[in-house]
Amino acid sequence: MKDCIFCEIAAGRAPAAMLFEGERLVAFGDTRPIRPGHVQIVPRAHVETFDDLPADLAAEIVVAGQGLARAMKRHYGVARVGFVFTGNEVAHVHAHLVPLHAATDITSRRYTDPGVPRVGPGAVAGEIAALRQSWEAVR
């Protein structure tokens, strides 16, 4: 894809601190890391959004992420590694892996700040019922 930095990195035309290069995936260090060791796993094929990602390629990214998470736990001495599919900063789906040193490393303050009010169960149930209808329409 023209003008996609992740396509350029995957093709070797843009610099990156490569962790690994596979037939269908590459993994490299994030240049704006949340924590040291923050890595991105990117498919070589240009896919803009997570929901367009073929299931076999998504599974390959998850399996690579599991292996990297085990390495990160050992290397950084952390109990958990965050794994998040994104694609909003760069319109090329990618997974972030972050060794979690603090609860807020990839979690919004909305979840960790006791001052942020929770939504009541009725509101959650209503939202989920409406979403279920949309989900059933696309299945």
Phi and psi in radians as a Rosetta constraint file:
Dihedral C 1 N 2 CA 2 C 2 CIRCULARHARMONIC -1.145 0.35
Dihedral N 2 CA 2 C 2 N 3 CIRCULARHARMONIC 2.398 0.35
Dihedral C 2 N 3 CA 3 C 3 CIRCULARHARMONIC 1.194 0.35
Dihedral N 3 CA 3 C 3 N 4 CIRCULARHARMONIC 0.346 0.35
Dihedral C 3 N 4 CA 4 C 4 CIRCULARHARMONIC -1.789 0.35
Dihedral N 4 CA 4 C 4 N 5 CIRCULARHARMONIC 1.989 0.35
Dihedral C 4 N 5 CA 5 C 5 CIRCULARHARMONIC -1.068 0.35
Dihedral N 5 CA 5 C 5 N 6 CIRCULARHARMONIC -0.608 0.35
Dihedral C 5 N 6 CA 6 C 6 CIRCULARHARMONIC -1.236 0.35
Dihedral N 6 CA 6 C 6 N 7 CIRCULARHARMONIC -0.610 0.35
Dihedral C 6 N 7 CA 7 C 7 CIRCULARHARMONIC -1.120 0.35
Dihedral N 7 CA 7 C 7 N 8 CIRCULARHARMONIC -0.685 0.35
Dihedral C 7 N 8 CA 8 C 8 CIRCULARHARMONIC -1.143 0.35
Dihedral N 8 CA 8 C 8 N 9 CIRCULARHARMONIC -0.754 0.35
Dihedral C 8 N 9 CA 9 C 9 CIRCULARHARMONIC -1.105 0.35
Dihedral N 9 CA 9 C 9 N 10 CIRCULARHARMONIC -0.820 0.35
Dihedral C 9 N 10 CA 10 C 10 CIRCULARHARMONIC -1.078 0.35
Dihedral N 10 CA 10 C 10 N 11 CIRCULARHARMONIC -0.543 0.35
Dihedral C 10 N 11 CA 11 C 11 CIRCULARHARMONIC -1.504 0.35
Dihedral N 11 CA 11 C 11 N 12 CIRCULARHARMONIC -0.075 0.35
Dihedral C 11 N 12 CA 12 C 12 CIRCULARHARMONIC 1.403 0.35
Dihedral N 12 CA 12 C 12 N 13 CIRCULARHARMONIC 0.249 0.35
Dihedral C 12 N 13 CA 13 C 13 CIRCULARHARMONIC -1.672 0.35
Dihedral N 13 CA 13 C 13 N 14 CIRCULARHARMONIC -0.116 0.35
Dihedral C 13 N 14 CA 14 C 14 CIRCULARHARMONIC -2.296 0.35
Dihedral N 14 CA 14 C 14 N 15 CIRCULARHARMONIC 2.540 0.35
Dihedral C 14 N 15 CA 15 C 15 CIRCULARHARMONIC -1.269 0.35
Dihedral N 15 CA 15 C 15 N 16 CIRCULARHARMONIC 2.553 0.35
Dihedral C 15 N 16 CA 16 C 16 CIRCULARHARMONIC -2.810 0.35
Dihedral N 16 CA 16 C 16 N 17 CIRCULARHARMONIC 2.636 0.35
Dihedral C 16 N 17 CA 17 C 17 CIRCULARHARMONIC -1.456 0.35
Dihedral N 17 CA 17 C 17 N 18 CIRCULARHARMONIC 1.596 0.35
Dihedral C 17 N 18 CA 18 C 18 CIRCULARHARMONIC -1.263 0.35
Dihedral N 18 CA 18 C 18 N 19 CIRCULARHARMONIC 2.314 0.35
Dihedral C 18 N 19 CA 19 C 19 CIRCULARHARMONIC -1.631 0.35
Dihedral N 19 CA 19 C 19 N 20 CIRCULARHARMONIC -0.791 0.35
Dihedral C 19 N 20 CA 20 C 20 CIRCULARHARMONIC -2.705 0.35
Dihedral N 20 CA 20 C 20 N 21 CIRCULARHARMONIC 2.742 0.35
Dihedral C 20 N 21 CA 21 C 21 CIRCULARHARMONIC -2.281 0.35
Dihedral N 21 CA 21 C 21 N 22 CIRCULARHARMONIC 2.076 0.35
Dihedral C 21 N 22 CA 22 C 22 CIRCULARHARMONIC -1.977 0.35
Dihedral N 22 CA 22 C 22 N 23 CIRCULARHARMONIC -3.118 0.35
Dihedral C 22 N 23 CA 23 C 23 CIRCULARHARMONIC -1.079 0.35
Dihedral N 23 CA 23 C 23 N 24 CIRCULARHARMONIC -0.726 0.35
Dihedral C 23 N 24 CA 24 C 24 CIRCULARHARMONIC -2.016 0.35
Dihedral N 24 CA 24 C 24 N 25 CIRCULARHARMONIC -0.133 0.35
Dihedral C 24 N 25 CA 25 C 25 CIRCULARHARMONIC -2.367 0.35
Dihedral N 25 CA 25 C 25 N 26 CIRCULARHARMONIC 2.689 0.35
Dihedral C 25 N 26 CA 26 C 26 CIRCULARHARMONIC -2.289 0.35
Dihedral N 26 CA 26 C 26 N 27 CIRCULARHARMONIC 2.679 0.35
Dihedral C 26 N 27 CA 27 C 27 CIRCULARHARMONIC -2.320 0.35
Dihedral N 27 CA 27 C 27 N 28 CIRCULARHARMONIC 2.352 0.35
Dihedral C 27 N 28 CA 28 C 28 CIRCULARHARMONIC -2.602 0.35
Dihedral N 28 CA 28 C 28 N 29 CIRCULARHARMONIC 2.841 0.35
Dihedral C 28 N 29 CA 29 C 29 CIRCULARHARMONIC -1.255 0.35
Dihedral N 29 CA 29 C 29 N 30 CIRCULARHARMONIC 2.425 0.35
Dihedral C 29 N 30 CA 30 C 30 CIRCULARHARMONIC -1.277 0.35
Dihedral N 30 CA 30 C 30 N 31 CIRCULARHARMONIC 2.369 0.35
Dihedral C 30 N 31 CA 31 C 31 CIRCULARHARMONIC -1.447 0.35
Dihedral N 31 CA 31 C 31 N 32 CIRCULARHARMONIC -0.120 0.35
Dihedral C 31 N 32 CA 32 C 32 CIRCULARHARMONIC -2.272 0.35
Dihedral N 32 CA 32 C 32 N 33 CIRCULARHARMONIC 1.143 0.35
Dihedral C 32 N 33 CA 33 C 33 CIRCULARHARMONIC -1.196 0.35
Dihedral N 33 CA 33 C 33 N 34 CIRCULARHARMONIC 2.493 0.35
Dihedral C 33 N 34 CA 34 C 34 CIRCULARHARMONIC -1.210 0.35
Dihedral N 34 CA 34 C 34 N 35 CIRCULARHARMONIC -0.725 0.35
Dihedral C 34 N 35 CA 35 C 35 CIRCULARHARMONIC -2.463 0.35
Dihedral N 35 CA 35 C 35 N 36 CIRCULARHARMONIC 2.746 0.35
Dihedral C 35 N 36 CA 36 C 36 CIRCULARHARMONIC -0.973 0.35
Dihedral N 36 CA 36 C 36 N 37 CIRCULARHARMONIC 2.399 0.35
Dihedral C 36 N 37 CA 37 C 37 CIRCULARHARMONIC 1.629 0.35
Dihedral N 37 CA 37 C 37 N 38 CIRCULARHARMONIC -0.020 0.35
Dihedral C 37 N 38 CA 38 C 38 CIRCULARHARMONIC -1.056 0.35
Dihedral N 38 CA 38 C 38 N 39 CIRCULARHARMONIC 2.119 0.35
Dihedral C 38 N 39 CA 39 C 39 CIRCULARHARMONIC -2.158 0.35
Dihedral N 39 CA 39 C 39 N 40 CIRCULARHARMONIC 2.612 0.35
Dihedral C 39 N 40 CA 40 C 40 CIRCULARHARMONIC -2.025 0.35
Dihedral N 40 CA 40 C 40 N 41 CIRCULARHARMONIC 2.380 0.35
Dihedral C 40 N 41 CA 41 C 41 CIRCULARHARMONIC -1.886 0.35
Dihedral N 41 CA 41 C 41 N 42 CIRCULARHARMONIC 2.192 0.35
Dihedral C 41 N 42 CA 42 C 42 CIRCULARHARMONIC -2.257 0.35
Dihedral N 42 CA 42 C 42 N 43 CIRCULARHARMONIC 2.294 0.35
Dihedral C 42 N 43 CA 43 C 43 CIRCULARHARMONIC -1.243 0.35
Dihedral N 43 CA 43 C 43 N 44 CIRCULARHARMONIC 2.527 0.35
Dihedral C 43 N 44 CA 44 C 44 CIRCULARHARMONIC -1.148 0.35
Dihedral N 44 CA 44 C 44 N 45 CIRCULARHARMONIC -0.646 0.35
Dihedral C 44 N 45 CA 45 C 45 CIRCULARHARMONIC -1.255 0.35
Dihedral N 45 CA 45 C 45 N 46 CIRCULARHARMONIC 2.426 0.35
Dihedral C 45 N 46 CA 46 C 46 CIRCULARHARMONIC -1.350 0.35
Dihedral N 46 CA 46 C 46 N 47 CIRCULARHARMONIC 1.983 0.35
Dihedral C 46 N 47 CA 47 C 47 CIRCULARHARMONIC -2.273 0.35
Dihedral N 47 CA 47 C 47 N 48 CIRCULARHARMONIC 2.136 0.35
Dihedral C 47 N 48 CA 48 C 48 CIRCULARHARMONIC -1.320 0.35
Dihedral N 48 CA 48 C 48 N 49 CIRCULARHARMONIC -0.710 0.35
Dihedral C 48 N 49 CA 49 C 49 CIRCULARHARMONIC -2.235 0.35
Dihedral N 49 CA 49 C 49 N 50 CIRCULARHARMONIC 2.684 0.35
Dihedral C 49 N 50 CA 50 C 50 CIRCULARHARMONIC -0.971 0.35
Dihedral N 50 CA 50 C 50 N 51 CIRCULARHARMONIC -0.722 0.35
Dihedral C 50 N 51 CA 51 C 51 CIRCULARHARMONIC -1.255 0.35
Dihedral N 51 CA 51 C 51 N 52 CIRCULARHARMONIC -0.238 0.35
Dihedral C 51 N 52 CA 52 C 52 CIRCULARHARMONIC -1.647 0.35
Dihedral N 52 CA 52 C 52 N 53 CIRCULARHARMONIC -0.084 0.35
Dihedral C 52 N 53 CA 53 C 53 CIRCULARHARMONIC -1.245 0.35
Dihedral N 53 CA 53 C 53 N 54 CIRCULARHARMONIC 2.173 0.35
Dihedral C 53 N 54 CA 54 C 54 CIRCULARHARMONIC -1.013 0.35
Dihedral N 54 CA 54 C 54 N 55 CIRCULARHARMONIC 2.477 0.35
Dihedral C 54 N 55 CA 55 C 55 CIRCULARHARMONIC -1.000 0.35
Dihedral N 55 CA 55 C 55 N 56 CIRCULARHARMONIC -0.686 0.35
Dihedral C 55 N 56 CA 56 C 56 CIRCULARHARMONIC -1.171 0.35
Dihedral N 56 CA 56 C 56 N 57 CIRCULARHARMONIC -0.602 0.35
Dihedral C 56 N 57 CA 57 C 57 CIRCULARHARMONIC -1.278 0.35
Dihedral N 57 CA 57 C 57 N 58 CIRCULARHARMONIC -0.665 0.35
Dihedral C 57 N 58 CA 58 C 58 CIRCULARHARMONIC -1.060 0.35
Dihedral N 58 CA 58 C 58 N 59 CIRCULARHARMONIC -0.761 0.35
Dihedral C 58 N 59 CA 59 C 59 CIRCULARHARMONIC -1.095 0.35
Dihedral N 59 CA 59 C 59 N 60 CIRCULARHARMONIC -0.685 0.35
Dihedral C 59 N 60 CA 60 C 60 CIRCULARHARMONIC -1.116 0.35
Dihedral N 60 CA 60 C 60 N 61 CIRCULARHARMONIC -0.681 0.35
Dihedral C 60 N 61 CA 61 C 61 CIRCULARHARMONIC -1.143 0.35
Dihedral N 61 CA 61 C 61 N 62 CIRCULARHARMONIC -0.756 0.35
Dihedral C 61 N 62 CA 62 C 62 CIRCULARHARMONIC -1.097 0.35
Dihedral N 62 CA 62 C 62 N 63 CIRCULARHARMONIC -0.780 0.35
Dihedral C 62 N 63 CA 63 C 63 CIRCULARHARMONIC -1.096 0.35
Dihedral N 63 CA 63 C 63 N 64 CIRCULARHARMONIC -0.756 0.35
Dihedral C 63 N 64 CA 64 C 64 CIRCULARHARMONIC -1.071 0.35
Dihedral N 64 CA 64 C 64 N 65 CIRCULARHARMONIC -0.721 0.35
Dihedral C 64 N 65 CA 65 C 65 CIRCULARHARMONIC -1.102 0.35
Dihedral N 65 CA 65 C 65 N 66 CIRCULARHARMONIC -0.661 0.35
Dihedral C 65 N 66 CA 66 C 66 CIRCULARHARMONIC -1.112 0.35
Dihedral N 66 CA 66 C 66 N 67 CIRCULARHARMONIC -0.757 0.35
Dihedral C 66 N 67 CA 67 C 67 CIRCULARHARMONIC -1.118 0.35
Dihedral N 67 CA 67 C 67 N 68 CIRCULARHARMONIC -0.765 0.35
Dihedral C 67 N 68 CA 68 C 68 CIRCULARHARMONIC -1.137 0.35
Dihedral N 68 CA 68 C 68 N 69 CIRCULARHARMONIC -0.631 0.35
Dihedral C 68 N 69 CA 69 C 69 CIRCULARHARMONIC -1.083 0.35
Dihedral N 69 CA 69 C 69 N 70 CIRCULARHARMONIC -0.730 0.35
Dihedral C 69 N 70 CA 70 C 70 CIRCULARHARMONIC -1.088 0.35
Dihedral N 70 CA 70 C 70 N 71 CIRCULARHARMONIC -0.720 0.35
Dihedral C 70 N 71 CA 71 C 71 CIRCULARHARMONIC -1.138 0.35
Dihedral N 71 CA 71 C 71 N 72 CIRCULARHARMONIC -0.718 0.35
Dihedral C 71 N 72 CA 72 C 72 CIRCULARHARMONIC -1.128 0.35
Dihedral N 72 CA 72 C 72 N 73 CIRCULARHARMONIC -0.727 0.35
Dihedral C 72 N 73 CA 73 C 73 CIRCULARHARMONIC -1.016 0.35
Dihedral N 73 CA 73 C 73 N 74 CIRCULARHARMONIC -0.783 0.35
Dihedral C 73 N 74 CA 74 C 74 CIRCULARHARMONIC -1.179 0.35
Dihedral N 74 CA 74 C 74 N 75 CIRCULARHARMONIC -0.828 0.35
Dihedral C 74 N 75 CA 75 C 75 CIRCULARHARMONIC -1.196 0.35
Dihedral N 75 CA 75 C 75 N 76 CIRCULARHARMONIC -0.759 0.35
Dihedral C 75 N 76 CA 76 C 76 CIRCULARHARMONIC -1.699 0.35
Dihedral N 76 CA 76 C 76 N 77 CIRCULARHARMONIC -0.121 0.35
Dihedral C 76 N 77 CA 77 C 77 CIRCULARHARMONIC 1.173 0.35
Dihedral N 77 CA 77 C 77 N 78 CIRCULARHARMONIC 0.610 0.35
Dihedral C 77 N 78 CA 78 C 78 CIRCULARHARMONIC -1.824 0.35
Dihedral N 78 CA 78 C 78 N 79 CIRCULARHARMONIC 2.728 0.35
Dihedral C 78 N 79 CA 79 C 79 CIRCULARHARMONIC -1.511 0.35
Dihedral N 79 CA 79 C 79 N 80 CIRCULARHARMONIC -0.391 0.35
Dihedral C 79 N 80 CA 80 C 80 CIRCULARHARMONIC -2.458 0.35
Dihedral N 80 CA 80 C 80 N 81 CIRCULARHARMONIC 2.687 0.35
Dihedral C 80 N 81 CA 81 C 81 CIRCULARHARMONIC -2.258 0.35
Dihedral N 81 CA 81 C 81 N 82 CIRCULARHARMONIC 2.264 0.35
Dihedral C 81 N 82 CA 82 C 82 CIRCULARHARMONIC -1.411 0.35
Dihedral N 82 CA 82 C 82 N 83 CIRCULARHARMONIC 2.492 0.35
Dihedral C 82 N 83 CA 83 C 83 CIRCULARHARMONIC -2.336 0.35
Dihedral N 83 CA 83 C 83 N 84 CIRCULARHARMONIC 2.099 0.35
Dihedral C 83 N 84 CA 84 C 84 CIRCULARHARMONIC -2.407 0.35
Dihedral N 84 CA 84 C 84 N 85 CIRCULARHARMONIC 2.224 0.35
Dihedral C 84 N 85 CA 85 C 85 CIRCULARHARMONIC -1.426 0.35
Dihedral N 85 CA 85 C 85 N 86 CIRCULARHARMONIC 2.317 0.35
Dihedral C 85 N 86 CA 86 C 86 CIRCULARHARMONIC -2.427 0.35
Dihedral N 86 CA 86 C 86 N 87 CIRCULARHARMONIC -2.900 0.35
Dihedral C 86 N 87 CA 87 C 87 CIRCULARHARMONIC 2.842 0.35
Dihedral N 87 CA 87 C 87 N 88 CIRCULARHARMONIC 0.348 0.35
Dihedral C 87 N 88 CA 88 C 88 CIRCULARHARMONIC -1.607 0.35
Dihedral N 88 CA 88 C 88 N 89 CIRCULARHARMONIC -0.642 0.35
Dihedral C 88 N 89 CA 89 C 89 CIRCULARHARMONIC -1.241 0.35
Dihedral N 89 CA 89 C 89 N 90 CIRCULARHARMONIC -0.725 0.35
Dihedral C 89 N 90 CA 90 C 90 CIRCULARHARMONIC -2.140 0.35
Dihedral N 90 CA 90 C 90 N 91 CIRCULARHARMONIC 2.182 0.35
Dihedral C 90 N 91 CA 91 C 91 CIRCULARHARMONIC -1.359 0.35
Dihedral N 91 CA 91 C 91 N 92 CIRCULARHARMONIC 1.100 0.35
Dihedral C 91 N 92 CA 92 C 92 CIRCULARHARMONIC -2.663 0.35
Dihedral N 92 CA 92 C 92 N 93 CIRCULARHARMONIC 1.971 0.35
Dihedral C 92 N 93 CA 93 C 93 CIRCULARHARMONIC -0.940 0.35
Dihedral N 93 CA 93 C 93 N 94 CIRCULARHARMONIC 2.454 0.35
Dihedral C 93 N 94 CA 94 C 94 CIRCULARHARMONIC -2.731 0.35
Dihedral N 94 CA 94 C 94 N 95 CIRCULARHARMONIC 2.766 0.35
Dihedral C 94 N 95 CA 95 C 95 CIRCULARHARMONIC -1.974 0.35
Dihedral N 95 CA 95 C 95 N 96 CIRCULARHARMONIC 2.359 0.35
Dihedral C 95 N 96 CA 96 C 96 CIRCULARHARMONIC -1.722 0.35
Dihedral N 96 CA 96 C 96 N 97 CIRCULARHARMONIC 2.368 0.35
Dihedral C 96 N 97 CA 97 C 97 CIRCULARHARMONIC -2.087 0.35
Dihedral N 97 CA 97 C 97 N 98 CIRCULARHARMONIC 2.209 0.35
Dihedral C 97 N 98 CA 98 C 98 CIRCULARHARMONIC -2.303 0.35
Dihedral N 98 CA 98 C 98 N 99 CIRCULARHARMONIC 2.130 0.35
Dihedral C 98 N 99 CA 99 C 99 CIRCULARHARMONIC -1.119 0.35
Dihedral N 99 CA 99 C 99 N 100 CIRCULARHARMONIC 2.146 0.35
Dihedral C 99 N 100 CA 100 C 100 CIRCULARHARMONIC -1.575 0.35
Dihedral N 100 CA 100 C 100 N 101 CIRCULARHARMONIC 1.901 0.35
Dihedral C 100 N 101 CA 101 C 101 CIRCULARHARMONIC -1.670 0.35
Dihedral N 101 CA 101 C 101 N 102 CIRCULARHARMONIC -0.392 0.35
Dihedral C 101 N 102 CA 102 C 102 CIRCULARHARMONIC -2.439 0.35
Dihedral N 102 CA 102 C 102 N 103 CIRCULARHARMONIC 2.660 0.35
Dihedral C 102 N 103 CA 103 C 103 CIRCULARHARMONIC -1.031 0.35
Dihedral N 103 CA 103 C 103 N 104 CIRCULARHARMONIC -0.449 0.35
Dihedral C 103 N 104 CA 104 C 104 CIRCULARHARMONIC -1.668 0.35
Dihedral N 104 CA 104 C 104 N 105 CIRCULARHARMONIC 0.152 0.35
Dihedral C 104 N 105 CA 105 C 105 CIRCULARHARMONIC -1.022 0.35
Dihedral N 105 CA 105 C 105 N 106 CIRCULARHARMONIC -0.732 0.35
Dihedral C 105 N 106 CA 106 C 106 CIRCULARHARMONIC -2.269 0.35
Dihedral N 106 CA 106 C 106 N 107 CIRCULARHARMONIC 0.173 0.35
Dihedral C 106 N 107 CA 107 C 107 CIRCULARHARMONIC -1.809 0.35
Dihedral N 107 CA 107 C 107 N 108 CIRCULARHARMONIC 2.343 0.35
Dihedral C 107 N 108 CA 108 C 108 CIRCULARHARMONIC -1.098 0.35
Dihedral N 108 CA 108 C 108 N 109 CIRCULARHARMONIC 2.570 0.35
Dihedral C 108 N 109 CA 109 C 109 CIRCULARHARMONIC -1.032 0.35
Dihedral N 109 CA 109 C 109 N 110 CIRCULARHARMONIC -0.348 0.35
Dihedral C 109 N 110 CA 110 C 110 CIRCULARHARMONIC -0.986 0.35
Dihedral N 110 CA 110 C 110 N 111 CIRCULARHARMONIC -0.514 0.35
Dihedral C 110 N 111 CA 111 C 111 CIRCULARHARMONIC -1.595 0.35
Dihedral N 111 CA 111 C 111 N 112 CIRCULARHARMONIC -0.461 0.35
Dihedral C 111 N 112 CA 112 C 112 CIRCULARHARMONIC -1.829 0.35
Dihedral N 112 CA 112 C 112 N 113 CIRCULARHARMONIC -0.292 0.35
Dihedral C 112 N 113 CA 113 C 113 CIRCULARHARMONIC -1.575 0.35
Dihedral N 113 CA 113 C 113 N 114 CIRCULARHARMONIC 1.992 0.35
Dihedral C 113 N 114 CA 114 C 114 CIRCULARHARMONIC -1.132 0.35
Dihedral N 114 CA 114 C 114 N 115 CIRCULARHARMONIC -0.245 0.35
Dihedral C 114 N 115 CA 115 C 115 CIRCULARHARMONIC -1.385 0.35
Dihedral N 115 CA 115 C 115 N 116 CIRCULARHARMONIC -0.223 0.35
Dihedral C 115 N 116 CA 116 C 116 CIRCULARHARMONIC -1.498 0.35
Dihedral N 116 CA 116 C 116 N 117 CIRCULARHARMONIC 2.097 0.35
Dihedral C 116 N 117 CA 117 C 117 CIRCULARHARMONIC -1.182 0.35
Dihedral N 117 CA 117 C 117 N 118 CIRCULARHARMONIC 2.573 0.35
Dihedral C 117 N 118 CA 118 C 118 CIRCULARHARMONIC -1.519 0.35
Dihedral N 118 CA 118 C 118 N 119 CIRCULARHARMONIC 2.681 0.35
Dihedral C 118 N 119 CA 119 C 119 CIRCULARHARMONIC -1.427 0.35
Dihedral N 119 CA 119 C 119 N 120 CIRCULARHARMONIC 2.433 0.35
Dihedral C 119 N 120 CA 120 C 120 CIRCULARHARMONIC -1.184 0.35
Dihedral N 120 CA 120 C 120 N 121 CIRCULARHARMONIC 2.746 0.35
Dihedral C 120 N 121 CA 121 C 121 CIRCULARHARMONIC -1.048 0.35
Dihedral N 121 CA 121 C 121 N 122 CIRCULARHARMONIC -0.559 0.35
Dihedral C 121 N 122 CA 122 C 122 CIRCULARHARMONIC -1.147 0.35
Dihedral N 122 CA 122 C 122 N 123 CIRCULARHARMONIC -0.735 0.35
Dihedral C 122 N 123 CA 123 C 123 CIRCULARHARMONIC -1.157 0.35
Dihedral N 123 CA 123 C 123 N 124 CIRCULARHARMONIC -0.701 0.35
Dihedral C 123 N 124 CA 124 C 124 CIRCULARHARMONIC -1.118 0.35
Dihedral N 124 CA 124 C 124 N 125 CIRCULARHARMONIC -0.795 0.35
Dihedral C 124 N 125 CA 125 C 125 CIRCULARHARMONIC -1.077 0.35
Dihedral N 125 CA 125 C 125 N 126 CIRCULARHARMONIC -0.727 0.35
Dihedral C 125 N 126 CA 126 C 126 CIRCULARHARMONIC -1.110 0.35
Dihedral N 126 CA 126 C 126 N 127 CIRCULARHARMONIC -0.763 0.35
Dihedral C 126 N 127 CA 127 C 127 CIRCULARHARMONIC -1.114 0.35
Dihedral N 127 CA 127 C 127 N 128 CIRCULARHARMONIC -0.752 0.35
Dihedral C 127 N 128 CA 128 C 128 CIRCULARHARMONIC -1.175 0.35
Dihedral N 128 CA 128 C 128 N 129 CIRCULARHARMONIC -0.647 0.35
Dihedral C 128 N 129 CA 129 C 129 CIRCULARHARMONIC -1.090 0.35
Dihedral N 129 CA 129 C 129 N 130 CIRCULARHARMONIC -0.749 0.35
Dihedral C 129 N 130 CA 130 C 130 CIRCULARHARMONIC -1.161 0.35
Dihedral N 130 CA 130 C 130 N 131 CIRCULARHARMONIC -0.728 0.35
Dihedral C 130 N 131 CA 131 C 131 CIRCULARHARMONIC -1.126 0.35
Dihedral N 131 CA 131 C 131 N 132 CIRCULARHARMONIC -0.660 0.35
Dihedral C 131 N 132 CA 132 C 132 CIRCULARHARMONIC -1.023 0.35
Dihedral N 132 CA 132 C 132 N 133 CIRCULARHARMONIC -0.697 0.35
Dihedral C 132 N 133 CA 133 C 133 CIRCULARHARMONIC -1.095 0.35
Dihedral N 133 CA 133 C 133 N 134 CIRCULARHARMONIC -0.733 0.35
Dihedral C 133 N 134 CA 134 C 134 CIRCULARHARMONIC -1.164 0.35
Dihedral N 134 CA 134 C 134 N 135 CIRCULARHARMONIC -0.703 0.35
Dihedral C 134 N 135 CA 135 C 135 CIRCULARHARMONIC -1.085 0.35
Dihedral N 135 CA 135 C 135 N 136 CIRCULARHARMONIC -0.793 0.35
Dihedral C 135 N 136 CA 136 C 136 CIRCULARHARMONIC -1.135 0.35
Dihedral N 136 CA 136 C 136 N 137 CIRCULARHARMONIC -0.515 0.35
Dihedral C 136 N 137 CA 137 C 137 CIRCULARHARMONIC -1.236 0.35
Dihedral N 137 CA 137 C 137 N 138 CIRCULARHARMONIC -0.471 0.35
Dihedral C 137 N 138 CA 138 C 138 CIRCULARHARMONIC -1.758 0.35
Dihedral N 138 CA 138 C 138 N 139 CIRCULARHARMONIC -0.088 0.35
